């Protein structure tokens, strides 16, 4: 088990180094415009440009640039300063992180529980009207884009513009003070973000469970005389859920790097919103910072999933 | 000898998109306490469906089940799902073909055995665990106290089948159904498992239904043998009779297609030509007729029923339209090394000669 985790950790380091090299290449070597010009603002003097070049180490040879870049990043987690307001990108990201985590945690809980539940019921009631209805709704939810679903949700239920003003609308999150005051403002974002995921998880759970329920060991469980509920949950679902958990980990990793659409529609100042604004303003340092953060989040969640898998499936441990 | 299990005219049909699958077409057999019945047949002969139906595991929306399955006097086909659940793993237990996939890969074998005990007995986990260790020892798992905490993938195939047997017998069932228990195992391990089953039968006095396609397996352990073909029993007798004087051409085919050490090595094996029929579109008349070397025109129309082979041997029953004396003459030729074609040359098989006792129904020429 220890060796397994160490191997996974080393693998993670290699992937991260590769990602760092790639972002360096994209942002410093192959940019669409001179980073110094982007940083300098409108009509800069040659002196300003030269000063910025020096500040960003653009005047040094490429290998030295990369060395400085990687040492700053690894030793100080230094993501550079924003091109727009010279703020430290690291603190920009870390300031926004709690908002994104809050959004994802609620949504992930919602979609995981609802998805697995709907998928399980669908699998047990396979072929019935209930199953068909659930899978039909799931298809709709998967097909609906988040920005559209978000706007429709706001139009229907937001307290300011909604036809049925039930819950706080866009921008309410930023204005709410304190953890508990923020919860109601996240109801719509949670549901909107969770909708498509819930549908995907329901379908995934359904197909996995249907496959597992025809396994010999499920027949053994029945032959033992276990109650059907126990057969489905302890023997069927237990095996069917393992791949679902894997996907959950990866999805969370990607979303921690920014639920761009949901955060934009509902005006939640998270990492996705940060990245979105940075792209709009050509803020290279912030784009790069959020990209690296996304990579870190995905790779970390990958590791978490790998370790979790070893606990879920004893066969992996050896 | 009291009958533990009595199956009467059991029919199981499945509605599928391709048509009605007639998996079982009226089979009857009896198993007494401590007795071993072997059910032999090719894949698709309905032998597994019959045992799963006894367990109540073929019930589904598209299954049509009729007949009677009497277990200790009660008809299991009329029992509720909850009553069946209480019987399963308790009074009737089953072991399956593939021990690799029959144990849950995520749970320790001890936990799986404990679960089997606690599904039927109100005992503590510790008591159930003691019972699990005792059973693992009984089926010959070395160091059961340590191995009880191992996962299935840490066991070899033969050891896993021993675990399955331990799980099946943990609640002292009256009836054990073994569905191809040795098929997935190495030959040496097969012998060990059969020996184990034989020993446990003697010690625990459990009635056993042994399902297999391998006559070698039934030769070792069974008392009676039912030969199944296309959802029916075509021959039923005690083991000695089946091996010494079988009367159904399908049984002859099975016997002639297994290698035997007691025969000269140049004796060729004679496979049964053709394949088992589709259970959706069964041939009319005797369903074995497309593969039978001794088929007559009448056999393609008339459906034989299982009837005593002779007045002298009422326990030996066979479903064949050939006259008894012809059958015996043919088998004598085959035993002496004749091929089916030679045998046919030497024994006159009368045209249209149909034993009136055996001719059950004059079926429609084509269905």
Interface residues (C-beta under 8 A of the other chain):
Chain A: X215 X216 X217 X219 X220 X221 X222 X223 X224 X225 X226 X227 X228 X235 X238 X239 X312 X313 X314 X315 X318
Chain B: X55 X57 X81 X85 X86 X87 X88 X89 X90 X93 X94 X96 X98 X101 X102 X103 X104 X105 X106 X115 X116 X119 X120 X151 X153 X164 X167 X168
